[in-house]
Amino acid sequence: MKKLKLYGNADAPELYPIRDFLKRSVVAFEWIDLNHSADKQPSIEFPDGQLLVNPTLEQIAQNLGWINKPKYKEYDLSIYGAGPAGLSAAVYAASEGLKTVLIEREAIGGQAGTSSLIENYMGFPDGISGAELAERARQQALKFGVEILLLREGVKGTFYDNRIHVDFSNGEQLVAKANICATGVEYARLNLEGEDRFFHKGVYYGAGASEANFCQDKDLFIVGGGNSAGQAASFFSKFAKRVFMVIRRGCLADTLSEYLVKRINSIENIHVLYHSQVTALEGDELLERIRISNTEEGTEIWYETSKLFICIGGKPNTEWASETAICRDVNGYLYTGSDLLGLDKYQSCWDLDRHPYHLETSVPGSFAAGDVRFNSVKRVASAVGEGAMAVTQVHQYLAKL
Ligand SMILES: Cc1cc2nc3c(=O)[nH]c(=O)nc-3n(C[C@H](O)[C@H](O)[C@H](O)COP(=O)(O)OP(=O)(O)OC[C@H]3O[C@@H](n4cnc5c(N)ncnc54)[C@H](O)[C@@H]3O)c2cc1C
């Protein structure tokens, strides 16, 4: 098949989102550098000869046949987010006969779609790129009849008449009997060169306890001065040779609870690097060393390490639920199942004579799967598993409507 042709200057910032979108969507394209010719505008040429000058993502997706109007007035199931959880839910739901629509605000694949090689997902001993995994899932979902609405963002949900009514940012509205929220998380990153490459190969977002055994007798670094970073430092100090906390400020008490400040100060193998930032990462296959700049002293020092935990927060994409009866934790993660039972808000809004299903939120028929869920595992496999589980619970819910 003939490739798209993308014309532009390599360093033009407006072309990065287009290249990123095409790459994540596994659309092969030929790059033609305009070498800063003053009279030429960035443009894209489609195999049928059509040329778009200064194209938007919407125009490109439209030309690829990916932007459609919803076919139906109402669906059995609407799924928000086409990362691993949403894609898996779409495959199972459609293959089991539900009239299903999948809504994605960016490119298919979610966070996983940005991973160059996922090596720990079962069934791919040589690894698979996130974009390819997502593209396979997209094709599978389409094969079973899922309708995919791309570059649409759900911005507000309202629940009445046993239906979820969702407003899109473009003004459209979509109605379904049940929904699965699989809108994932956006982690705060350091935005350093190589950060993606070392993801899970020495660079971690958050500080999973699962890594403890791999930190035995090593020097490890935790970026951040908040409670999650402090708790992680305290926990890892039992395993690691030395734990370094890298913080921008000159004082832990500004950002950390008092009990943690005391604890950190009392543990001998925790060292706090004040006024400091990680400014470079290096290594071959795995992370081997990081550079830390001290802004007060003006120094830059390289440290040997294979473990860097970035604990500077992240945010689940759940703004759409802010005005609903859906219970979220202080950070915005969606509570589901038994995690809801002790919450006042849940007690006041849930009036069915059954408890919520394991992946059901505090609104009957509204489910959550993957990273967006409170206490989720944050892995491709678990997101895929939860997508499939949520569909089973959607069936149980619909059967009783
Ligand atoms: C660089 C990188 C590499 C990784 N590598 C691995 C790995 O090797 N192995 C592993 O197990 N895990 C890996 N992970 C973690 C894994 O990708 C995530 O745990 C997984 O993607 C979570 O899937 P999800 O479907 O829950 O959410 P996400 O992947 O976050 O997908 C959510 C989707 O929802 C969309 N969305 C958000 N809000 C809206 C809205 N309002 N309307 C419509 N759409 C919306 C987003 O655009 C996104 O596409 C990696 C993560 C990153 C960032």
The ligand as a MOL file (V3000), in Angstrom:
LIG
                    3D

  0  0  0     0  0            999 V3000
M  V30 BEGIN CTAB
M  V30 COUNTS 53 58 0 0 0
M  V30 BEGIN ATOM
M  V30 1 C 6.1640 4.7840 28.4520 0
M  V30 2 C 5.3700 3.7120 29.1690 0
M  V30 3 C 5.7730 2.3830 29.0910 0
M  V30 4 C 5.0640 1.3780 29.7530 0
M  V30 5 N 5.5250 0.0910 29.6610 0
M  V30 6 C 4.8470 -0.8830 30.3100 0
M  V30 7 C 5.3100 -2.2280 30.2080 0
M  V30 8 O 6.3410 -2.5200 29.5850 0
M  V30 9 N 4.5730 -3.1900 30.8240 0
M  V30 10 C 3.4450 -2.9030 31.5510 0
M  V30 11 O 2.8050 -3.8320 32.0530 0
M  V30 12 N 3.0100 -1.6320 31.6780 0
M  V30 13 C 3.6830 -0.6250 31.0770 0
M  V30 14 N 3.2460 0.6740 31.2050 0
M  V30 15 C 2.0390 0.9240 32.0140 0
M  V30 16 C 0.8050 0.6190 31.1570 0
M  V30 17 O 0.9570 1.2240 29.8930 0
M  V30 18 C -0.4610 1.1340 31.8370 0
M  V30 19 O -0.6140 0.4830 33.0770 0
M  V30 20 C -1.6790 0.8390 30.9480 0
M  V30 21 O -1.5540 1.5050 29.7000 0
M  V30 22 C -2.9750 1.2790 31.6180 0
M  V30 23 O -4.0250 1.0720 30.7140 0
M  V30 24 P -5.4170 1.8280 30.8250 0
M  V30 25 O -6.2130 1.3570 29.6630 0
M  V30 26 O -5.9640 1.6680 32.1820 0
M  V30 27 O -5.0930 3.3920 30.6950 0
M  V30 28 P -4.2640 4.2430 29.6300 0
M  V30 29 O -3.2560 3.4070 28.9340 0
M  V30 30 O -3.7880 5.4310 30.3930 0
M  V30 31 O -5.3410 4.6900 28.5420 0
M  V30 32 C -6.3270 5.6320 28.8460 0
M  V30 33 C -6.8510 6.2240 27.5530 0
M  V30 34 O -7.9940 7.0230 27.8540 0
M  V30 35 C -7.9670 8.1850 27.0460 0
M  V30 36 N -8.7960 9.2000 27.7050 0
M  V30 37 C -8.5300 9.8700 28.8600 0
M  V30 38 N -9.5410 10.6850 29.1850 0
M  V30 39 C -10.4880 10.5460 28.2070 0
M  V30 40 C -11.7670 11.1110 27.9960 0
M  V30 41 N -12.2960 11.9830 28.8560 0
M  V30 42 N -12.4640 10.7500 26.8920 0
M  V30 43 C -11.9520 9.8460 26.0140 0
M  V30 44 N -10.7420 9.2720 26.1720 0
M  V30 45 C -10.0160 9.5960 27.2670 0
M  V30 46 C -6.4880 8.5370 26.9970 0
M  V30 47 O -6.2120 9.3890 25.8750 0
M  V30 48 C -5.8600 7.1610 26.8630 0
M  V30 49 O -5.7340 6.7710 25.5120 0
M  V30 50 C 3.9130 1.6960 30.5290 0
M  V30 51 C 3.4930 3.0310 30.6120 0
M  V30 52 C 4.2050 4.0370 29.9460 0
M  V30 53 C 3.7500 5.4680 30.0630 0
M  V30 END ATOM
M  V30 BEGIN BOND
M  V30 1 1 1 2
M  V30 2 1 2 3
M  V30 3 2 2 52
M  V30 4 2 3 4
M  V30 5 1 4 5
M  V30 6 1 4 50
M  V30 7 2 5 6
M  V30 8 1 6 7
M  V30 9 1 6 13
M  V30 10 2 7 8
M  V30 11 1 7 9
M  V30 12 1 9 10
M  V30 13 2 10 11
M  V30 14 1 10 12
M  V30 15 2 12 13
M  V30 16 1 13 14
M  V30 17 1 14 15
M  V30 18 1 14 50
M  V30 19 1 15 16
M  V30 20 1 16 17
M  V30 21 1 16 18
M  V30 22 1 18 19
M  V30 23 1 18 20
M  V30 24 1 20 21
M  V30 25 1 20 22
M  V30 26 1 22 23
M  V30 27 1 23 24
M  V30 28 2 24 25
M  V30 29 1 24 26
M  V30 30 1 24 27
M  V30 31 1 27 28
M  V30 32 2 28 29
M  V30 33 1 28 30
M  V30 34 1 28 31
M  V30 35 1 31 32
M  V30 36 1 32 33
M  V30 37 1 33 34
M  V30 38 1 33 48
M  V30 39 1 34 35
M  V30 40 1 35 36
M  V30 41 1 35 46
M  V30 42 1 36 37
M  V30 43 1 36 45
M  V30 44 2 37 38
M  V30 45 1 38 39
M  V30 46 1 39 40
M  V30 47 2 39 45
M  V30 48 1 40 41
M  V30 49 2 40 42
M  V30 50 1 42 43
M  V30 51 2 43 44
M  V30 52 1 44 45
M  V30 53 1 46 47
M  V30 54 1 46 48
M  V30 55 1 48 49
M  V30 56 2 50 51
M  V30 57 1 51 52
M  V30 58 1 52 53
M  V30 END BOND
M  V30 END CTAB
M  END
